[in-house]
Amino acid sequence: MSSDLEAAAMMCCASCGVAEVDEIKLRTCTACKSVRYCGVKCQRDHRPKHTKTCKKRAAELRDEVLFRQPESSHLGDCPICCLPLPIVKNKSTLYSCCSKRLCNGCEHANWLREIEGRLEEKCPFCRHPVPETDQEADINIMKRVAANDPVAMQEMGMERYQEGDYESSFEYLTKAAGLGFVAAHYNLSILYRKGKGVEKDEKKELYHLEEAAIGGHLDARYNLGCHEERKEKIERAVKHWIITANLGCDYSIQALKDFYADGLVSKEDFAAALRAHQAAVIAMKSPQREAAEAAQEEAATENLEAAAMMCCASCGVAEVDDLDIAVINVSKIIGLNMKHRAKNGRLNYVKRIYLGSLKAATWGTADLFVASSNRSRKSAMQSCCSKVICNGCDYANRLRD
């Protein structure tokens, strides 16, 4: 009965009551979509009576969209193996030539094929030759930007952000978000939160977080959950975290675990989230991806050992003759992103040694292993322990003895 009344009400103007006929066309309220008007005058006259109900209904409609479970994360599926892409960014690579993100399993399999066949290194998806320099990669990205590719615009926006050009970054990200790219909404929320390139605006920050969350961005939805928790809206926070946990988000599971321990999440909801999380994690696995991860770990171990031989075991300074940077090719390492999300389409692993502290970094545009030092040193291996000691430490030890 009530549904019939609502349908009848939608056939008449909510202000003057005139019915929709051939000469009169009614327009629906864009916010609540529950009433219609014959003109702007009737809408203005009815606004004082309708405002409160309109806002309430609009919020309900927004929540229906916001808390709808996405089918996958915003990354989607690998275009080659058609399996869900890992939510950890360093387990996939974005190619500048075609703006496609591929999982490490497909990349590693293609790399093995090229090595065995002694083939030219090309993009596994579009077969475009991999750019060798940053300049070539930038040319590829700008071609995609000129073609209104939102992925390329997002990458260029983040590169400008890293350079400190926040105004240009905001322009690129706004264009990408306007074209429907989910990650651009998330990065715009960061700009509004930090006030970089724009004035700080919490409402716009939350709006872009919600748009990104609706598109399946896990970090955006997790942040929304944290925001609701700070406002003591526990039920809404739990809803956000359950949705991300169902897509394989580890830190959402941890948040739900803490809430379950405090009695804020029911046993049934927590158990269902655990099962869905495990299913999502299993769906992102494959033999090829496991082989790529194993090859990455093996190569990383070998090069860490090589790095240790390049540094003094006592003070950690790297052995260089007349240069501040010593470079060794480690192109066999596969599995990590490049500078600003894989600019040149290769999987690289870059390490820097700052006076002995080994720090892994997921940036760099060449297959390099960098040993950095501000002093030139020569060294000698000690026969008793097979440790490489620089002459400075060896001389200081002799003086002490």
C-alpha positions as CSV (number, residue, x, y, z in Angstrom):
1,M,0.0,0.0,0.0
2,S,2.7,2.5,1.0
3,S,4.7,1.7,-2.2
4,D,1.6,2.5,-4.3
5,L,1.2,5.8,-2.5
6,E,4.9,6.7,-3.1
7,A,4.5,5.8,-6.7
8,A,1.4,8.0,-7.0
9,A,3.2,10.9,-5.2
10,M,6.0,10.7,-7.8
11,M,3.5,11.3,-10.5
12,C,2.6,14.7,-9.1
13,C,4.4,17.9,-8.2
14,A,5.3,17.8,-4.5
15,S,4.5,21.5,-4.2
16,C,1.4,22.3,-6.2
17,G,0.1,18.8,-6.8
18,V,-0.2,19.1,-10.6
19,A,0.0,15.7,-12.4
20,E,2.6,14.9,-15.1
21,V,0.9,15.2,-18.6
22,D,2.2,15.7,-22.1
23,E,2.6,19.5,-21.6
24,I,4.0,19.3,-18.1
25,K,7.3,17.4,-17.4
26,L,8.2,16.8,-13.7
27,R,11.8,16.9,-12.5
28,T,13.1,14.7,-9.8
29,C,15.0,16.1,-6.7
30,T,18.6,15.3,-7.5
31,A,19.5,14.8,-3.8
32,C,16.9,12.4,-2.4
33,K,15.2,11.3,-5.6
34,S,11.9,10.8,-3.7
35,V,9.9,13.8,-4.9
36,R,9.3,15.6,-8.2
37,Y,8.5,19.2,-9.2
38,C,6.9,20.9,-12.2
39,G,9.3,23.8,-12.1
40,V,12.0,25.8,-10.2
41,K,9.4,28.0,-8.5
42,C,7.6,25.0,-6.9
43,Q,10.9,23.5,-5.8
44,R,11.9,26.8,-4.1
45,D,8.5,27.1,-2.4
46,H,8.6,23.5,-1.1
47,R,12.3,23.7,0.0
48,P,11.6,24.8,3.7
49,K,9.3,21.8,4.2
50,H,11.5,19.3,2.3
51,T,15.0,20.2,3.4
52,K,15.1,18.0,6.5
53,T,13.6,15.0,4.9
54,C,15.7,15.4,1.8
55,K,19.0,15.5,3.7
56,K,18.0,12.3,5.7
57,R,17.0,10.4,2.6
58,A,20.1,11.6,0.7
59,A,22.3,10.3,3.5
60,E,20.6,7.0,3.4
61,L,21.1,6.7,-0.3
62,R,24.7,7.6,0.1
63,D,25.3,4.9,2.7
64,E,23.6,2.3,0.5
65,V,26.3,3.0,-2.1
66,L,29.1,3.5,0.4
67,F,28.6,0.2,2.3
68,R,28.1,-1.9,-0.8
69,Q,30.7,-4.7,-1.0
70,P,32.9,-4.2,-4.1
71,E,33.6,-7.2,-6.2
72,S,37.4,-6.6,-6.1
73,S,39.9,-3.9,-5.0
74,H,40.5,-0.9,-7.2
75,L,43.5,-2.7,-8.8
76,G,41.2,-5.3,-10.4
77,D,42.7,-8.4,-12.1
78,C,46.0,-9.0,-13.9
79,P,45.2,-8.6,-17.6
80,I,47.3,-11.7,-18.5
81,C,46.5,-14.4,-15.9
82,C,43.1,-12.8,-14.9
83,L,43.7,-13.4,-11.2
84,P,43.1,-10.6,-8.7
85,L,46.1,-8.4,-8.4
86,P,47.9,-8.4,-5.0
87,I,46.9,-5.5,-2.9
88,V,50.6,-5.0,-2.0
89,K,51.9,-2.7,-4.6
90,N,55.4,-4.1,-4.8
91,K,54.0,-7.4,-6.0
92,S,52.8,-5.9,-9.3
93,T,54.2,-3.5,-11.9
94,L,52.7,-0.7,-13.9
95,Y,54.0,-0.3,-17.4
96,S,54.3,3.2,-18.9
97,C,53.8,2.1,-22.5
98,C,50.2,0.8,-22.0
99,S,49.3,1.8,-18.4
100,K,48.6,-1.8,-17.5
101,R,49.5,-3.2,-14.1
102,L,50.8,-6.8,-14.2
103,C,51.4,-9.2,-11.4
104,N,55.0,-10.3,-10.6
105,G,54.1,-13.9,-11.7
106,C,53.4,-12.9,-15.2
107,E,56.3,-10.6,-15.3
108,H,58.7,-13.2,-14.0
109,A,57.4,-15.8,-16.5
110,N,57.9,-13.4,-19.3
111,W,61.4,-12.5,-18.1
112,L,62.4,-16.2,-18.0
113,R,61.0,-16.6,-21.5
114,E,63.1,-13.7,-22.8
115,I,66.2,-14.9,-21.0
116,E,65.9,-18.4,-22.4
117,G,65.2,-17.2,-25.9
118,R,67.6,-14.3,-25.8
119,L,64.8,-12.0,-26.8
120,E,64.6,-8.2,-26.5
121,E,63.0,-7.0,-23.3
122,K,59.4,-6.0,-24.0
123,C,56.2,-5.3,-22.2
124,P,54.4,-8.6,-21.5
125,F,51.0,-7.1,-22.4
126,C,51.5,-4.8,-25.4
127,R,54.9,-6.0,-26.5
128,H,56.3,-2.5,-26.7
129,P,60.0,-2.3,-26.1
130,V,60.8,-1.4,-22.5
131,P,62.3,2.1,-22.2
132,E,65.9,2.3,-21.1
133,T,65.9,5.8,-19.6
134,D,63.7,8.1,-17.6
135,Q,63.3,10.3,-20.6
136,E,61.9,7.5,-22.7
137,A,59.5,6.6,-19.9
138,D,58.4,10.2,-19.5
139,I,57.7,10.3,-23.3
140,N,55.5,7.2,-23.0
141,I,53.6,8.7,-20.0
142,M,53.0,12.0,-21.8
143,K,51.7,10.2,-24.8
144,R,49.2,8.5,-22.5
145,V,48.3,11.8,-20.8
146,A,47.6,13.3,-24.3
147,A,45.3,10.4,-24.9
148,N,43.4,11.3,-21.7
149,D,44.6,8.1,-19.9
150,P,43.6,8.6,-16.2
151,V,46.3,6.1,-15.1
152,A,49.0,8.1,-16.7
153,M,47.6,11.4,-15.3
154,Q,47.6,9.8,-11.9
155,E,51.3,8.8,-12.3
156,M,52.3,12.2,-13.5
157,G,50.4,13.8,-10.7
158,M,52.2,11.7,-8.1
159,E,55.6,12.5,-9.8
160,R,54.9,16.2,-9.5
161,Y,53.9,15.6,-5.9
162,Q,57.3,14.0,-5.2
163,E,59.0,16.9,-6.9
164,G,57.2,19.4,-4.6
165,D,55.0,20.9,-7.4
166,Y,51.8,20.5,-5.5
167,E,49.7,22.8,-7.8
168,S,50.5,20.7,-10.9
169,S,50.0,17.5,-8.9
170,F,46.5,18.7,-7.9
171,E,45.6,19.5,-11.6
172,Y,46.7,16.1,-12.8
173,L,45.0,14.2,-10.0
174,T,41.8,16.3,-10.5
175,K,41.7,15.4,-14.2
176,A,42.3,11.7,-13.4
177,A,39.6,11.7,-10.7
178,G,37.2,13.4,-13.2
179,L,37.8,10.5,-15.5
180,G,36.8,8.0,-12.8
181,F,40.2,6.8,-11.6
182,V,39.8,5.6,-8.0
183,A,43.4,6.1,-6.8
184,A,43.3,9.7,-7.9
185,H,40.4,10.3,-5.4
186,Y,42.5,8.8,-2.6
187,N,45.5,11.0,-3.4
188,L,43.3,14.1,-3.6
189,S,42.1,13.3,-0.1
190,I,45.7,13.4,1.0
191,L,46.3,16.8,-0.6
192,Y,43.2,18.2,1.2
193,R,44.3,16.7,4.5
194,K,47.8,18.1,4.3
195,G,46.9,21.3,2.6
196,K,49.4,20.9,-0.2
197,G,48.5,22.7,-3.4
198,V,45.0,23.5,-1.9
199,E,43.6,24.7,1.4
200,K,42.9,22.1,4.0
201,D,39.3,21.0,3.8
202,E,38.0,18.0,5.8
203,K,34.7,17.8,4.0
204,K,36.4,17.5,0.6
205,E,38.9,15.1,2.1
206,L,36.1,12.8,3.3
207,Y,34.3,13.1,0.0
208,H,37.3,11.9,-2.0
209,L,37.9,9.1,0.6
210,E,34.3,8.0,0.1
211,E,34.6,8.1,-3.7
212,A,37.8,6.0,-3.5
213,A,36.2,3.6,-1.0
214,I,33.2,3.1,-3.3
215,G,35.6,2.2,-6.1
216,G,37.3,-0.5,-4.0
217,H,40.4,1.4,-2.6
218,L,41.3,-0.4,0.5
219,D,43.5,2.3,2.1
220,A,40.7,4.8,1.6
221,R,38.1,2.6,3.3
222,Y,40.4,1.7,6.1
223,N,41.0,5.4,6.8
224,L,37.3,6.0,6.8
225,G,36.9,3.3,9.4
226,C,39.6,5.0,11.5
227,H,37.7,8.3,11.1
228,E,34.4,6.8,12.2
229,E,36.2,5.2,15.2
230,R,37.6,8.6,16.3
231,K,34.0,9.9,16.1
232,E,32.9,6.9,18.2
233,K,30.7,5.6,15.5
234,I,31.8,2.0,16.1
235,E,29.2,0.3,14.0
236,R,30.1,2.3,10.9
237,A,33.8,1.7,11.5
238,V,33.3,-2.1,11.8
239,K,31.3,-2.1,8.5
240,H,34.2,-0.4,6.7
241,W,36.8,-2.8,8.1
242,I,34.7,-5.9,7.3
243,I,34.4,-4.8,3.7
244,T,38.2,-4.3,3.3
245,A,38.9,-7.5,5.2
246,N,36.7,-9.4,2.7
247,L,39.1,-8.2,0.0
248,G,42.2,-9.4,1.8
249,C,43.3,-6.4,3.8
250,D,45.5,-7.5,6.7
251,Y,45.3,-4.4,8.9
252,S,41.5,-4.4,8.8
253,I,41.6,-7.9,10.1
254,Q,43.8,-6.8,12.9
255,A,41.5,-3.9,13.7
256,L,38.5,-6.3,13.8
257,K,40.5,-8.6,16.0
258,D,41.1,-5.8,18.5
259,F,37.5,-4.9,18.5
260,Y,36.4,-8.5,18.9
261,A,38.7,-8.7,22.0
262,D,37.0,-5.6,23.4
263,G,33.5,-7.1,22.7
264,L,32.7,-4.6,20.0
265,V,32.4,-7.2,17.2
266,S,30.2,-10.3,17.4
267,K,31.8,-13.7,17.0
268,E,29.7,-14.5,13.9
269,D,30.8,-11.3,12.1
270,F,34.5,-11.8,13.0
271,A,34.4,-15.4,11.9
272,A,32.8,-14.5,8.6
273,A,35.4,-11.8,8.0
274,L,38.2,-14.2,8.7
275,R,36.9,-16.8,6.2
276,A,36.3,-14.1,3.5
277,H,39.8,-12.7,4.1
278,Q,41.4,-16.1,3.8
279,A,39.5,-16.8,0.6
280,A,40.7,-13.5,-0.9
281,V,44.3,-14.1,0.0
282,I,44.2,-17.6,-1.6
283,A,42.6,-16.1,-4.7
284,M,45.6,-13.8,-5.2
285,K,48.1,-16.7,-5.1
286,S,49.4,-18.8,-8.1
287,P,52.5,-21.0,-8.7
288,Q,53.9,-18.3,-11.0
289,R,53.6,-15.6,-8.3
290,E,55.2,-17.9,-5.7
291,A,58.1,-18.6,-8.1
292,A,58.6,-14.9,-8.7
293,E,58.6,-14.2,-4.9
294,A,61.1,-17.0,-4.3
295,A,63.4,-15.7,-7.0
296,Q,63.2,-12.2,-5.6
297,E,64.1,-13.4,-2.1
298,E,67.0,-15.5,-3.3
299,A,68.4,-12.6,-5.4
300,A,68.0,-10.2,-2.5
301,T,69.9,-12.5,-0.2
302,E,72.8,-13.0,-2.6
303,N,73.2,-9.2,-3.2
304,L,73.0,-8.4,0.5
305,E,75.9,-10.8,1.0
306,A,77.7,-9.1,-1.9
307,A,77.0,-5.7,-0.3
308,A,78.5,-6.8,3.0
309,M,81.7,-7.7,1.2
310,M,81.9,-4.1,-0.2
311,C,81.7,-2.5,3.2
312,C,84.0,-2.3,6.2
313,A,82.7,-4.8,8.8
314,S,83.7,-2.4,11.5
315,C,82.6,1.1,10.5
316,G,80.5,0.2,7.5
317,V,82.1,2.6,5.0
318,A,81.9,1.4,1.4
319,E,85.0,0.7,-0.6
320,V,85.4,3.2,-3.5
321,D,88.5,4.6,-5.1
322,D,87.8,8.0,-6.5
323,L,84.0,7.9,-6.8
324,D,81.3,8.6,-4.3
325,I,79.0,5.9,-5.8
326,A,80.0,2.4,-6.8
327,V,77.5,0.7,-9.2
328,I,77.0,-3.0,-9.7
329,N,74.4,-4.5,-12.1
330,V,71.8,-6.7,-10.4
331,S,69.3,-7.0,-13.2
332,K,68.4,-10.6,-12.1
333,I,66.4,-9.3,-9.1
334,I,62.8,-9.4,-10.1
335,G,59.7,-8.3,-8.1
336,L,59.7,-4.7,-6.9
337,N,58.3,-1.5,-8.3
338,M,60.3,1.3,-9.9
339,K,60.5,5.0,-9.2
340,H,56.9,6.3,-8.8
341,R,55.3,3.0,-9.6
342,A,57.4,1.5,-12.3
343,K,58.2,4.4,-14.7
344,N,60.2,2.4,-17.2
345,G,58.4,-0.8,-17.0
346,R,61.0,-2.9,-15.3
347,L,61.1,-4.7,-12.0
348,N,64.1,-3.4,-10.1
349,Y,65.5,-3.7,-6.7
350,V,67.6,-0.8,-5.5
351,K,69.6,-0.7,-2.3
352,R,71.6,2.1,-0.8
353,I,74.4,1.9,1.7
354,Y,74.7,5.0,3.8
355,L,77.9,4.5,5.8
356,G,77.1,0.9,6.5
357,S,73.3,0.9,7.1
358,L,71.6,-1.2,4.4
359,K,68.3,0.3,3.5
360,A,66.0,-1.3,1.0
361,A,64.2,1.1,-1.3
362,T,61.5,0.5,-3.9
363,W,62.5,3.4,-6.1
364,G,65.1,3.8,-8.8
365,T,65.1,3.7,-12.6
366,A,68.0,1.4,-13.4
367,D,69.1,-2.1,-12.3
368,L,71.6,-0.8,-9.9
369,F,73.1,-1.7,-6.6
370,V,74.5,1.5,-5.0
371,A,77.1,1.7,-2.4
372,S,77.4,5.3,-1.2
373,S,80.2,6.9,0.8
374,N,81.5,10.4,1.5
375,R,85.1,9.2,1.8
376,S,87.4,7.1,-0.4
377,R,88.7,4.0,1.4
378,K,90.8,1.0,0.7
379,S,90.4,-2.2,2.6
380,A,91.8,-5.6,3.3
381,M,90.2,-9.0,4.1
382,Q,91.2,-10.5,7.5
383,S,92.2,-14.1,7.1
384,C,91.0,-15.1,10.6
385,C,87.3,-14.2,10.1
386,S,87.0,-13.4,6.3
387,K,85.8,-9.9,7.2
388,V,86.7,-6.9,5.0
389,I,88.1,-4.1,7.2
390,C,88.9,-0.6,5.8
391,N,92.4,0.7,6.4
392,G,91.1,3.4,8.7
393,C,89.7,0.9,11.2
394,D,92.7,-1.4,10.8
395,Y,95.1,1.5,11.5
396,A,93.1,2.6,14.6
397,N,93.0,-0.9,15.9
398,R,96.8,-1.2,15.5
399,L,97.3,2.0,17.4
400,R,95.1,0.7,20.2
401,D,97.1,-2.5,20.4
